[in-house]
């Protein structure tokens, strides 16, 4: 570095401070990126209108079969929606007609019988 025609050198302490500032800036940028990633994960789930087509189809089938409008993609068919085994068997038949690959025993044996669970098995 030249100042008034003479050559000045950076001291080791000023280089360390410069390096420390760079490290702190890098850490701050990483923290901000991690915070943004956490924020994306914690965002609300998508509304029904933006859910994939297959989930929409199942949602409508479940609403029709159970005659309820409060069906959610994570609602348990039996515990949350009070569905019966007979309704489940009828629903599976309708799903099979539409091309979903699921059987009545699979449906009845699901630990959590939700639309998301059915999609994992049936597609």
PyMOL commands that set and color helices and strands:
alter all, ss='L'
color gray80, all
select helices_A, chain A and resi 12-41+48-50+53-66+85-97+104-109+115-122
alter helices_A, ss='H'
color red, helices_A
select strands_A, chain A and resi 2-3+6-7
alter strands_A, ss='S'
color yellow, strands_A
deselect
rebuild
show_as cartoon
